[in-house]
Amino acid sequence: INLCLSLGLAGTAQDAAARAQVLLVDMVAGALTDGKSGAQPTEREKLPKTLHRNARLAHLQDLYMELIRGDEGADALAGVALAYQEPLDAAIKAELSVSASMLEWLPVLHDLLTEQLVVDRWPSGAPLRDFLGFASGEDPPECFPEALELRHALSVH
């Protein structure tokens, strides 16, 4: 999924719009063969039949959101502590523009929410990007505005 996000969102808006209609099975099969020309029939057969028929790169976010719901079918984010569920105010919404680099951090944000923010032990006024950097073991992502705080974590997700 991360590979598809990277490939699907790179380039110009016109390129991205064209790639949005690419069958997801073609992107995944290409990844399974490490970019070799065409996927082997056995590799393509490993993929669910639904991917062969209708799933396009434009459906990737919805597919991802379904995958992160818990195995039990309940929303995996239901256990996030109330301190981290504050809505975004108008000023922060105006400053926030979703970019490809922000989408790359979605899995890290999801893990942070479901593993660390289920208990109210971290300062809700701390910058969200600092915690994302800590959770990933990398530098804090500059693509997140400084105004986003830990209290907005669920709303940002």
Salt bridges, closest charged atoms under 4 A:
ASP26 OD1 - ARG44 NH2 3.22
GLU43 OE2 - LYS46 NZ 3.54
GLU66 OE1 - ARG69 NE 3.99
GLU86 OE2 - ARG151 NH1 3.80
ASP111 OD1 - HIS110 ND1 3.77
GLU142 OE1 - ARG129 NH1 3.54
GLU146 OE1 - ARG129 NH2 2.27
GLU149 OE1 - ARG151 NH2 2.45
